[in-house]
Amino acid sequence: MPVSPPHSSPVRFPAPVNDQWDYLLSTIWSQMLHLVITFEENLDQERLYRAFCLVIEAEPLLASRFVESPAPFWETIPDLTRNSIFSLVHTDDMGRALNGVLTTRIEPAKGPQGRISVIRGTHDCLVLTVNHAVCDAFGVKHISRLLIQAYRGLHEDPGFTLPRQLSRDRSFYPIITCFTPQEMTAAREACGEQRAVWGIPSRHGMCRCPAYRVRTIEPHLFLKLKKYSHSRGITINDLLLSSYYSALFSEIPHTPGCQYPVLTSVDLRRTLPEYDPPPVANLSVAFEVSVPAETPLEYHLLLSNVHHVMADKKMLNAGLGAAIRLQEDFSGGFCCVKKRLREMEKRTFDEHYPKNPFFSNTGIIPDDSADFEELSTVHAFLAPPVDYPPGFGVTASTFRNRLTLVSGFCEDSVPNTLVEGILSRMEEHLVSLVVE
């Protein structure tokens, strides 16, 4: 089944500022977003490949490459090959094979922007990989939902197709224009200026050994955390972010009483419930939250500080402010931002600037993004890009009340023991809240 008709003419799509920014971040992290789904049985690999071909036909941005120019754009790739979007890996070591798949990068200027990999051992593990330049975690879940629909549909009808998604505005503008000038000014101020203050101890250099570490909190404990958060009027995200801070304070030198920032993300789709934005888009933005370092560490005080800071950021739409600032940054055009970003990265490398830690809670993975019905889904989680030194981050996702914490990092820059220690301390702090 061909992905595109032989020698078909390329089709172009606009690349808005949000895509351009994520494309330019290729030097600070791998850009790869992954949805990992584990089954008890084996998938029908041929039907899965055909299903992904239908997904690409429905969402042609996945079959595109990013083209740099004063006004960058996406361009579809004629004669897309099977090997470029699908792989089957036989293995006796699922963990090692999974790490190999997760650390294999898609070059956005070459494309395509998405692929699926089946890791086959005693059971199957499916990895859907998408370059962040084309969409965020919300988009990855949507793509997986389409894949499942096509996989099921082809079982009933070999001629099954997916409706092609209509071309829509994937930029920030439809969201930003819904707010008043006064609201936009307040949001911009709430976002604030980012500044490098602290970072994970690391060795500077190129990333030659990308790796992942995963920590899972089982449903019986996660349900207790949900009950704990509801009873105190706080969010699961507050719990996760405060546990991250607690772990960072154990590993990064700091001065008691000083404010320390963590970069965190929010999906702008949540700011306007009545707005129906395109799912394959970069509508998640990042802003900094800062809390004081206390000695000795009082976890409940830390949790209270995180909760109030996040509540203020949400009330004033700091995420909207991040989008506004990004639009302003690109007022001089793509080439100016590229030059400025590369100069900043060179100074960071030459002068050993720190990079503030990053945390992202990608939320719930719904059943329709991970349940193939014919197969028993054991688990699913989202894995973030690999952070290049001096960056470091942790991403959280939840599937059927099982919380998974994941970090993508460079083993030749950040020791395994440090990453394992951070994930362990996060788990310990969360568990300590609900275990008597």
N, C-alpha and C positions, 0 to 999 in steps of 0.2 A: 504493500500500500504506500504510494508515494506521499511524502509530506507536502510537496508542492508540485504543480505541473512542471514537466521538464522545460527548461529554458523560459520559464515564465518571467515577465518583466517585474523588476523590483517595485515595491510600493513604499512610499514614504509616509511617516507619521511625525508630528511635531514632538520634540523633546523639551518639555517645559523646564523651568528653572530647578524644580525639585529633582527631576531626573538628572539634569546636568550636574547638580551638586553631588548626588550619590555616585555618579560616574567618576567625578574628580577625586573621590575619597579612596580610589584604588591603591594609593600609596600608604594608607594608614591601616587598612584591613583588607581581607580577601574578598569582601563584598558578597560572599555566598550565603544565602539563606537556605536552610534545609528543613523539610518536614520528614521525620523518620517514623515509619509505621512498621511494627513487628507483628507477624501473624503466627499462628500455630501450624498452618499448612502452607502449601505452595500456590503461588499465583499462576494463572495461565499467561505465560510470558508473551505469546503472540497476540492474544487479545489485549493485553496491557499495552503493548506497543501500538497496536491499531487505535486503541482508546486515546493514547497520548497524541497521536497524529491528528485525531479529531479535535482535541483540545487546542493544538497549535493552529489548526484551521479556524477555530472559533476565536482564539486570542492571538492574532498574527504578530503582536509585539514579541511574543516568545520566540518567533522564527526570524528575528531581526538582529541587526548589528547597529551599534551606536556610531554615528558619523560626526566627527569633529568639524566644526566650521564656525564662522561668526554667529550663525544661527543653527546650532546642532539639530540633528534629526535622527530618527530611526529609519532603517531601510531593510526591507525583507530580503532574505537570502534565497535566491533561486537554487533549485536542485539540492535541497537539504538532505544530508545522508542519514541513514539509520544510526550509524555509529556516533554521530554528533549529538543525538538526543536520547539514546537508549543503550544500556549496557547490562549484561548478566555476569555476575561474579560468583564463581563457585569457590567455596572456602571451607576449611575445617576450623578457622579462627574468626568467628563473627566480629569480635571486637576489633581485631587488627584490620579486617576488610572494611568495616564501617569507618574507621579512622582514615583509611585510604580514600574512600569515596568522599567523605566530608572535606578532606583537604585538597581535593582536585578542583582547580579553579576554572571558571568560565571567563574568558577574556571578552568584555563587553563590546570592544571595537571589532572583534572577529565574529562573535555570536556562535550559535544561537543563545538566547538568554535563559533557557530552561532545559533540563534533562531529567530523565528518571533512571535509577539504577536499582536492580534487583540483586540483593546479596543472598545467595542460596547456600545454606548449610543443612542442619537438621530441620530447619524451617526457613521461611522467607522473611527478609527485611527489605522494605521498599523505601527508597530515599528520593524524594522530589526536591530537586535543587533549582533555585532561581536566583539570578543575579539581582542584587538590591538596586542596581541602576534602573531596573524596569518596574519594580514594585516592592512593597513592604510586606510584613508578616501577614497582614490581612489579605493581601493579594495572593500569597502562597496558599493560604487556606482555601480561598476561592478556586484557585487552579486545581487543588486536590479534589475539591467538590465536583468540579467538571469532569475530572479524570474518573472518579467513581461513577458518576452518571453515565459516562460513555462506556465504561467497563461493564456495567450492568446492562445497559441498553444493547450492546453488541451480543450479549448472551441470548437475549430474546429475539433480536432482529439484526442479522449481519449487515443490513443496509442502514443501520441507525446513524444519525448525524446530530451534531449539536448546532444550535442557532449561532450564527456569527454575531459577535458582540458589536454593537454600533459604536462608531467613532464618537468619542465624547471628550470634553475638556478635562484633561488630567492634571491641570495646574492647581495652584492655590486660589486663583482668582474667584471662582464661584463661591468659595467659603469666605474669603476676606471681604468681599463686597456685601456680604450680609450684615456687616457690623458698621456702627456709626463711627465717624472720625474720633469721637471721644473714647469709645470703646477700644479702638485700634491703638490710640495713644497709650491708654492704660495697659493694654496687653503688651505693647512694646517695652514699656518700662518694667513690667512684671517679669518679662523674660530676662532683661538685664544683659550686660556684656559678659562674655565668657573670659576667664583668665586662668592660666595654668598655676596651680597652687601646690599640688602634691601628686604622687603617683606610685604605683607598685615598684618596688626595687627590681631593676632589670638591667641586663647587659645590652648596651646599644649595638646595633648592627643589623644586618639583613636577616630575614626570617627564613631559615633553611630547614627547620624541623617543626612544621605546624602540627598541632595536636589538639585533642579535645578531652575534657573530663566532665563526667556526668554524675549528678547526685539526685536520688529520687526519695521523696517523702510519700509514704504509702497512704492510701485513702483513710484509714482509721485515725491517723494523726492529722491529716489535712482537714478532715471534717471537724475535728476539735478546734483547729485553728480558725475555721470559718465561724464556729459557734463563739469562740473567744472574741473575734473581731466584731461580730454583730452585737454582742452584749456590751461592748465598750464604744460603739459608734465610730469605729475605725475601719479601714479597708485592709484587705489582704495585701495590697500593694504597700501600704504603710508598714505592715509586718515584715514584708520581704526587704524593703529598702532599709529599714532600721537594722535588720539582721545583717545586711550587707555592710552598713556603716560600722557596726560592731566588729565584724570580721576585719574590715580595713584598718580600724584603729589598733587592732592587735598586730598588724603587719607593717604599717607605714609609719615612719617617724612623724611626730606631730607635736604641737605646742598646746598644752591645756588652755582652754578658754578661747582659742582662735577658731574662726569659722572655716570649714572645709567643704568644698563642693563635690557633688557627684552629678554627672550628666545622666539624665533620664529621659525617657521618650513618652510621647502621648500621641494617640491617633486622632487627627482633627475630624475624622468622620463622626466622632462622638459629640462634637460641639454643636452640631445641627442635626438633631434626630430626624427632622422632616426632609433633609437633603439626601438625595440618593446618588452618591458619587460613584464613579467607575471603580470597580474593585481592583483592577490591575493598574495601580498608580502608587506613587510615593506620597502619601498624605500623612505619614507619621513624621513628627519633628522632635527635636531634642532641645532641652533647656536644662540649666543647672539649678539644683537645690543645695542649700548650704545649711549645716547645723554646727553648733560648737562642740569641740572635743572636751569631754569632762573627765577628770581624774579624781577618784576612781570612777570607772564607767558605771553609770546607773542606767540599766537597760530600759526601765520604764520611763525614765526622763528622756532618754534618747528617742523612744517610740513616740512620746508626746511631742517632742520637738519636730520630728519628721512629719507627724500627722498635721500639725498646725502649719508648717511650711508648705506642705503639699496642698492643703485646703486653700491657703491664700493664693498659691500659683493657679489652682483650678478656677477659683472665683474670679480672678483677674485675667483668665485666658492667656496664661504665659505661653502655651503652645501656639496660639494664634500669633503672639508677639514674635515667636521664633520664625514663623513663616514670613511675617512682614519684614523682619530683619534680613532674612535670606533673599527676599525679593530686592531689597535695597542693595545688598552686597553685589547683586548681578546687574545693577543699573548701568555699569560700564561695559557689560557684555561678558560672554563666556571666556574669551581669551584673557581678559584682565584678571578675572577670578582665578583662572588656571595659573597664571604667572605669580599672583600674590600667594596662592596656596603653596606652590612649589618653593617659593622663597621662605615662607614660614616653616615648612617642613625641613628645609635645609638648615635653618637656624636651630630648630629643635634637635636635629641630629648633631650638628657641629658643637652646640653649646650645652647639650644634654639637658634640655628643658624637660620637666615632668609633663605627664598628660593625665588630666583628672580621670579617675575611674568612671566607668559607664555601667548603668544597670537598666535593663529593659524587661518589663513584664508583658509578654505578648498575649496573656490571657488564656481563655478557654479554647481548646481545640474541639469544636463540636463533632458529634458522631458522624454527621454527613460529610465531614472532611477526612474521616479516617476509617469508617466502617464500610467494608465492601460487601457485607451481608453474607455472601457465600462462604467467607473465610472468618475465622475467629480472630479478632484483633486483640492482641495481648497488651500493647501499649503504643503510645504516640507522643512525640515531643518535637518542639522546634529547636533547632541548633543555630546559633548566630554565626556571623563571619569570624574568622581568625583575626584577632587583634595583633598588629605588628608593633614591635617595641617603639616607644615606651608605653603603648596603650594596654589597657586591660579592661575586661568587662565580664559580666554574668547576665545570662538571660533566663527567665522563668516562663514556663508554660504549664497548663493543666489539662489533663485528659482523664475523664471519668474519675474526678477527685483524686488523681495521682499527680502530685506536683513534681516537676523536673527542673533542676538547676543545671545549666550548661555553661561552660567557659571554653572558648576557642583561643588558643594562645600559642606562643612560640617556645618550644622546649629549650632551644639554644639561647633564649633570652630570660625566660622566667622559669625557675625550678618547678618540677612537678610537685614537690612537697609543699611549696607555697600555695599553688592553686588548690591542691587537695585540702590544705589547711583552711583556706578561705571558705570553700564549700562545706567542709566539716563544721566550722564554727557557725556558719549560717544555719545549718541544720540543728546544731546543738542549741542555739539561742531560740529557734522556733519551737523546738520540742520542749525546752525548759518552761515555756509559757503554759503548756497544757498537760504536762506530766507531773503528777504530785509526788 
